[in-house]
Amino acid sequence: MSRARPAPWLLLFASIAVLGTALLSQFVGGLQPCELCLYERWPYDAVILLAILALLLRNSRIDRLVLMAAALAFAAGAVLSFYHVGVEQHWFAGPSACTGDLKADSPEALLKALQGRDTVQCDVVQWSFHGVSLAGLNFAVSLALAAYALWALGRTQGRRNA
């Protein structure tokens, strides 16, 4: 069993902070999430559950598994966030339900496409900080947390081999 276990705590608090910020911006700030924004929350949900599991079980082997899973979850979150930034910048085609790209060859097809469309567009930046959208900020945070989880995993492996 490891004595000092700051990694699960840091991952737990960071994930809660990111999700809390997203929820505050939604319910207090009025920024409605698009389909991709909602998907970008999933890695944080998963890491919260994993970190709680690690903290409850208090086992160094579980800690290592949780750190590996967290690194993978945050890496997947970074990929998804990068894709979302690309959709916002029109580098990539986004999901048809939440982008401005409507393809219809008849009025009936257009009406059907509009009815299945999300009201919040994935390719429209609702808020940015010095030109960086929330998806861009999430990309940076996801990368940083993936790197931290890998670093912490390396430290636990080093202690295990020592």
Residue pairs with C-beta under 8 A, 6 or more apart in sequence:
1 58
1 59
1 60
2 60
2 63
2 156
2 159
5 54
5 55
5 58
5 63
6 152
7 63
7 67
7 148
7 149
7 152
7 156
8 51
8 54
8 55
8 63
8 66
9 51
9 55
10 148
11 47
11 50
11 51
11 66
11 67
11 70
11 145
11 148
11 149
12 47
12 48
12 51
12 52
12 55
14 141
14 145
15 44
15 45
15 47
15 48
15 51
15 145
16 48
18 44
18 138
18 141
19 41
19 44
19 45
19 48
22 33
22 37
22 41
25 31
25 127
25 134
26 32
26 33
29 127
31 126
31 127
31 134
32 119
32 120
32 126
33 41
33 120
34 98
34 118
34 120
34 121
34 122
35 95
35 97
35 98
35 118
35 120
35 122
36 80
36 83
36 84
36 87
36 94
36 95
36 98
36 122
36 135
37 84
37 120
37 122
37 134
37 135
39 80
40 77
40 80
40 81
40 84
40 135
40 138
42 77
43 73
43 74
43 76
43 77
43 80
43 142
44 77
46 69
46 73
47 69
47 70
47 73
47 74
47 145
50 66
50 69
50 70
50 73
51 66
51 70
53 62
53 66
54 62
54 63
54 66
60 156
60 160
63 156
64 153
64 156
64 157
64 160
67 149
67 150
67 152
67 153
67 156
68 149
68 153
70 145
70 146
70 149
71 146
71 149
71 150
71 153
74 142
74 143
74 145
74 146
74 149
75 142
75 146
77 138
77 142
77 146
78 139
78 142
78 143
78 146
81 135
81 136
81 138
81 139
81 142
82 139
83 92
84 94
84 122
84 135
84 138
84 139
85 133
85 135
85 136
85 139
86 92
87 93
87 94
87 99
87 122
87 123
88 122
88 123
88 124
88 125
88 133
88 135
90 123
93 99
93 101
94 101
94 122
94 123
95 122
96 103
96 113
97 116
97 117
97 118
98 117
98 118
98 120
98 121
98 122
98 123
99 121
99 122
99 123
100 121
100 123
100 124
101 123
102 110
102 113
102 114
102 117
103 113
104 110
104 112
104 113
120 126
125 133
126 133
126 134
127 133
127 134
128 134
128 136
129 137
132 140
